[in-house]
């Protein structure tokens, strides 16, 4: 493994690729942790899966892309939100 370096030495493209990979990994982690309720995330972290969906839509809009919130939310949950609620919401 090469010597470790500071993130501020990355090119913009390298940093964005790593950030995108981290985001995908985070979403995958949340999909697996269905035992963690959104209220738990909100209480402890100040955000939830729905917040991530809204942020995704907002950032897309800044780039001139309109995304359907429900479609984005289904992507974050890996299923329609209504289905996730039936299966996992306590």
Backbone as JSON Lines, residues from 0, in Angstrom:
{"i":0,"aa":"X","n":[0.85,-1.18,0.0],"ca":[0.0,0.0,0.0],"c":[0.9,1.24,0.0]}
{"i":1,"aa":"X","n":[0.57,2.23,-0.81],"ca":[1.38,3.46,-0.83],"c":[1.25,4.24,0.47]}
{"i":2,"aa":"X","n":[2.15,5.17,0.67],"ca":[2.1,6.02,1.86],"c":[0.76,6.76,1.92]}
{"i":3,"aa":"X","n":[0.21,6.84,3.12],"ca":[-1.05,7.55,3.32],"c":[-0.84,9.04,3.13]}
{"i":4,"aa":"X","n":[-1.84,9.68,2.56],"ca":[-1.76,11.12,2.35],"c":[-3.06,11.79,2.78]}
{"i":5,"aa":"X","n":[-3.03,13.07,2.81],"ca":[-4.18,13.85,3.25],"c":[-5.22,13.93,2.13]}
{"i":6,"aa":"X","n":[-6.51,13.91,2.49],"ca":[-7.56,14.02,1.47],"c":[-7.46,15.3,0.64]}
{"i":7,"aa":"X","n":[-6.89,16.36,1.21],"ca":[-6.82,17.62,0.45],"c":[-5.78,17.56,-0.67]}
{"i":8,"aa":"X","n":[-5.06,16.45,-0.8],"ca":[-4.11,16.3,-1.91],"c":[-4.75,15.59,-3.1]}
{"i":9,"aa":"X","n":[-6.0,15.14,-2.95],"ca":[-6.69,14.45,-4.03],"c":[-7.14,15.44,-5.09]}
{"i":10,"aa":"X","n":[-7.19,14.96,-6.32],"ca":[-7.79,15.79,-7.37],"c":[-9.29,15.84,-7.12]}
{"i":11,"aa":"X","n":[-9.95,16.79,-7.72],"ca":[-11.41,16.91,-7.55],"c":[-12.08,15.62,-8.02]}
{"i":12,"aa":"X","n":[-11.62,15.09,-9.13],"ca":[-12.21,13.86,-9.67],"c":[-11.99,12.67,-8.72]}
{"i":13,"aa":"X","n":[-10.8,12.55,-8.17],"ca":[-10.53,11.48,-7.22],"c":[-11.41,11.61,-5.99]}
{"i":14,"aa":"X","n":[-11.49,12.81,-5.46],"ca":[-12.28,13.04,-4.25],"c":[-13.75,12.73,-4.5]}
{"i":15,"aa":"X","n":[-14.3,13.2,-5.62],"ca":[-15.71,12.96,-5.92],"c":[-15.99,11.47,-6.13]}
{"i":16,"aa":"X","n":[-15.06,10.76,-6.74],"ca":[-15.23,9.31,-6.92],"c":[-15.24,8.6,-5.58]}
{"i":17,"aa":"X","n":[-14.36,9.0,-4.68],"ca":[-14.31,8.39,-3.35],"c":[-15.57,8.75,-2.56]}
{"i":18,"aa":"X","n":[-15.98,10.02,-2.62],"ca":[-17.2,10.44,-1.91],"c":[-18.41,9.67,-2.43]}
{"i":19,"aa":"X","n":[-18.5,9.47,-3.73],"ca":[-19.62,8.73,-4.31],"c":[-19.6,7.28,-3.83]}
{"i":20,"aa":"X","n":[-18.42,6.69,-3.76],"ca":[-18.31,5.31,-3.27],"c":[-18.7,5.22,-1.8]}
{"i":21,"aa":"X","n":[-18.31,6.21,-1.01],"ca":[-18.67,6.24,0.4],"c":[-20.18,6.37,0.55]}
{"i":22,"aa":"X","n":[-20.79,7.23,-0.25],"ca":[-22.24,7.4,-0.2],"c":[-22.94,6.08,-0.53]}
{"i":23,"aa":"X","n":[-22.5,5.41,-1.59],"ca":[-23.11,4.12,-1.97],"c":[-22.95,3.1,-0.85]}
{"i":24,"aa":"X","n":[-21.79,3.08,-0.24],"ca":[-21.54,2.15,0.87],"c":[-22.45,2.48,2.06]}
{"i":25,"aa":"X","n":[-22.62,3.76,2.35],"ca":[-23.48,4.2,3.44],"c":[-24.93,3.78,3.19]}
{"i":26,"aa":"X","n":[-25.41,4.0,1.98],"ca":[-26.79,3.63,1.65],"c":[-26.95,2.11,1.75]}
{"i":27,"aa":"X","n":[-25.99,1.36,1.27],"ca":[-26.04,-0.1,1.38],"c":[-26.09,-0.51,2.85]}
{"i":28,"aa":"X","n":[-25.31,0.13,3.67],"ca":[-25.31,-0.15,5.11],"c":[-26.69,0.12,5.71]}
{"i":29,"aa":"X","n":[-27.29,1.26,5.37],"ca":[-28.63,1.58,5.89],"c":[-29.66,0.57,5.41]}
{"i":30,"aa":"X","n":[-29.53,0.1,4.17],"ca":[-30.47,-0.9,3.66],"c":[-30.39,-2.19,4.47]}
{"i":31,"aa":"X","n":[-29.19,-2.55,4.88],"ca":[-29.01,-3.78,5.66],"c":[-29.47,-3.61,7.11]}
{"i":32,"aa":"X","n":[-29.4,-2.4,7.63],"ca":[-29.74,-2.15,9.03],"c":[-31.19,-1.7,9.17]}
{"i":33,"aa":"X","n":[-32.09,-2.56,8.74],"ca":[-33.52,-2.25,8.83],"c":[-33.99,-2.17,10.28]}
{"i":34,"aa":"X","n":[-33.17,-2.7,11.21],"ca":[-33.52,-2.61,12.62],"c":[-33.37,-1.18,13.15]}
{"i":35,"aa":"X","n":[-32.6,-0.37,12.46],"ca":[-32.41,1.02,12.87],"c":[-33.54,1.85,12.27]}
{"i":36,"aa":"X","n":[-34.36,2.39,13.14],"ca":[-35.51,3.17,12.71],"c":[-35.09,4.59,12.37]}
{"i":37,"aa":"X","n":[-35.87,5.23,11.5],"ca":[-35.59,6.61,11.13],"c":[-35.6,7.54,12.36]}
{"i":38,"aa":"X","n":[-36.5,7.28,13.29],"ca":[-36.56,8.13,14.48],"c":[-35.27,8.01,15.27]}
{"i":39,"aa":"X","n":[-34.66,6.82,15.28],"ca":[-33.38,6.65,15.96],"c":[-32.3,7.48,15.28]}
{"i":40,"aa":"X","n":[-32.29,7.43,13.96],"ca":[-31.32,8.23,13.21],"c":[-31.52,9.72,13.46]}
{"i":41,"aa":"X","n":[-32.78,10.15,13.47],"ca":[-33.08,11.57,13.69],"c":[-32.66,12.0,15.09]}
{"i":42,"aa":"X","n":[-32.96,11.17,16.07],"ca":[-32.64,11.5,17.46],"c":[-31.13,11.6,17.67]}
{"i":43,"aa":"X","n":[-30.41,10.65,17.13],"ca":[-28.97,10.59,17.37],"c":[-28.15,11.39,16.36]}
{"i":44,"aa":"X","n":[-28.59,11.39,15.11],"ca":[-27.77,12.0,14.08],"c":[-28.34,13.25,13.43]}
{"i":45,"aa":"X","n":[-29.61,13.51,13.67],"ca":[-30.22,14.69,13.08],"c":[-30.57,14.54,11.61]}
{"i":46,"aa":"X","n":[-30.63,13.3,11.13],"ca":[-31.02,13.02,9.75],"c":[-31.6,11.61,9.71]}
{"i":47,"aa":"X","n":[-32.26,11.29,8.6],"ca":[-32.77,9.93,8.41],"c":[-32.71,9.57,6.93]}
{"i":48,"aa":"X","n":[-33.22,8.44,6.58],"ca":[-33.21,7.99,5.2],"c":[-34.0,8.96,4.31]}
{"i":49,"aa":"X","n":[-35.09,9.51,4.84],"ca":[-35.88,10.46,4.07],"c":[-35.09,11.74,3.82]}
{"i":50,"aa":"X","n":[-34.3,12.16,4.8],"ca":[-33.44,13.33,4.62],"c":[-32.46,13.09,3.48]}
{"i":51,"aa":"X","n":[-31.85,11.91,3.46],"ca":[-30.92,11.6,2.38],"c":[-31.6,11.7,1.02]}
{"i":52,"aa":"X","n":[-32.83,11.21,0.95],"ca":[-33.58,11.29,-0.3],"c":[-33.82,12.73,-0.72]}
{"i":53,"aa":"X","n":[-34.19,13.56,0.25],"ca":[-34.43,14.99,-0.04],"c":[-33.14,15.68,-0.46]}
{"i":54,"aa":"X","n":[-32.05,15.39,0.23],"ca":[-30.75,16.0,-0.12],"c":[-30.34,15.6,-1.53]}
{"i":55,"aa":"X","n":[-30.57,14.34,-1.88],"ca":[-30.24,13.85,-3.22],"c":[-31.01,14.66,-4.28]}
{"i":56,"aa":"X","n":[-32.31,14.83,-4.05],"ca":[-33.13,15.62,-4.97],"c":[-32.67,17.07,-5.04]}
{"i":57,"aa":"X","n":[-32.36,17.65,-3.9],"ca":[-31.93,19.05,-3.86],"c":[-30.61,19.25,-4.6]}
{"i":58,"aa":"X","n":[-29.67,18.35,-4.42],"ca":[-28.38,18.47,-5.11],"c":[-28.54,18.26,-6.61]}
{"i":59,"aa":"X","n":[-29.42,17.36,-7.0],"ca":[-29.69,17.16,-8.43],"c":[-30.29,18.43,-9.03]}
{"i":60,"aa":"X","n":[-31.2,19.05,-8.29],"ca":[-31.84,20.28,-8.76],"c":[-30.81,21.39,-8.96]}
{"i":61,"aa":"X","n":[-29.82,21.47,-8.08],"ca":[-28.75,22.46,-8.25],"c":[-27.99,22.27,-9.55]}
{"i":62,"aa":"X","n":[-28.0,21.03,-10.04],"ca":[-27.33,20.72,-11.31],"c":[-28.29,20.81,-12.49]}
{"i":63,"aa":"X","n":[-29.5,21.28,-12.22],"ca":[-30.48,21.42,-13.3],"c":[-31.23,20.15,-13.62]}
{"i":64,"aa":"X","n":[-31.21,19.18,-12.71],"ca":[-31.89,17.9,-12.93],"c":[-33.01,17.76,-11.91]}
{"i":65,"aa":"X","n":[-34.22,17.57,-12.4],"ca":[-35.36,17.36,-11.52],"c":[-35.56,15.86,-11.34]}
{"i":66,"aa":"X","n":[-35.54,15.41,-10.1],"ca":[-35.76,14.0,-9.8],"c":[-37.04,13.83,-9.01]}
{"i":67,"aa":"X","n":[-37.7,12.72,-9.22],"ca":[-38.91,12.39,-8.48],"c":[-38.52,11.93,-7.09]}
{"i":68,"aa":"X","n":[-39.0,12.63,-6.07],"ca":[-38.65,12.32,-4.68],"c":[-38.99,10.88,-4.32]}
{"i":69,"aa":"X","n":[-40.17,10.43,-4.68],"ca":[-40.58,9.05,-4.32],"c":[-39.67,8.02,-4.99]}
{"i":70,"aa":"X","n":[-39.24,8.28,-6.21],"ca":[-38.33,7.36,-6.9],"c":[-36.96,7.34,-6.21]}
{"i":71,"aa":"X","n":[-36.5,8.51,-5.79],"ca":[-35.22,8.58,-5.08],"c":[-35.35,7.88,-3.73]}
{"i":72,"aa":"X","n":[-36.44,8.11,-3.05],"ca":[-36.65,7.48,-1.76],"c":[-36.71,5.96,-1.9]}
{"i":73,"aa":"X","n":[-37.36,5.47,-2.93],"ca":[-37.39,4.03,-3.19],"c":[-35.98,3.49,-3.44]}
{"i":74,"aa":"X","n":[-35.16,4.29,-4.08],"ca":[-33.78,3.88,-4.33],"c":[-32.99,3.81,-3.02]}
{"i":75,"aa":"X","n":[-33.17,4.79,-2.16],"ca":[-32.46,4.79,-0.87],"c":[-32.91,3.6,-0.02]}
{"i":76,"aa":"X","n":[-34.21,3.32,0.02],"ca":[-34.75,2.22,0.81],"c":[-34.6,0.87,0.12]}
{"i":77,"aa":"X","n":[-34.32,0.87,-1.17],"ca":[-34.22,-0.34,-1.99],"c":[-35.59,-1.02,-2.16]}
{"i":78,"aa":"X","n":[-36.63,-0.23,-1.98],"ca":[-38.0,-0.69,-2.16],"c":[-38.9,0.53,-1.96]}
{"i":79,"aa":"X","n":[-40.15,0.47,-2.39],"ca":[-41.05,1.6,-2.11],"c":[-41.13,1.84,-0.6]}
{"i":80,"aa":"X","n":[-41.21,3.11,-0.22],"ca":[-41.25,3.47,1.19],"c":[-42.41,2.8,1.91]}
{"i":81,"aa":"X","n":[-43.55,2.73,1.26],"ca":[-44.72,2.1,1.88],"c":[-44.44,0.64,2.22]}
{"i":82,"aa":"X","n":[-43.71,-0.04,1.36],"ca":[-43.35,-1.43,1.62],"c":[-42.36,-1.53,2.78]}
{"i":83,"aa":"X","n":[-41.37,-0.63,2.81],"ca":[-40.4,-0.63,3.91],"c":[-41.11,-0.42,5.25]}
{"i":84,"aa":"X","n":[-42.07,0.52,5.26],"ca":[-42.82,0.79,6.5],"c":[-43.57,-0.46,6.97]}
{"i":85,"aa":"X","n":[-44.22,-1.16,6.04],"ca":[-44.95,-2.37,6.4],"c":[-44.03,-3.43,6.99]}
{"i":86,"aa":"X","n":[-42.88,-3.59,6.36],"ca":[-41.96,-4.64,6.77],"c":[-41.18,-4.31,8.04]}
{"i":87,"aa":"X","n":[-40.71,-3.06,8.17],"ca":[-39.69,-2.77,9.18],"c":[-40.04,-1.71,10.2]}
{"i":88,"aa":"X","n":[-40.96,-0.81,9.9],"ca":[-41.22,0.27,10.85],"c":[-41.95,-0.25,12.07]}
{"i":89,"aa":"X","n":[-41.43,0.09,13.23],"ca":[-42.03,-0.37,14.5],"c":[-43.08,0.59,14.97]}
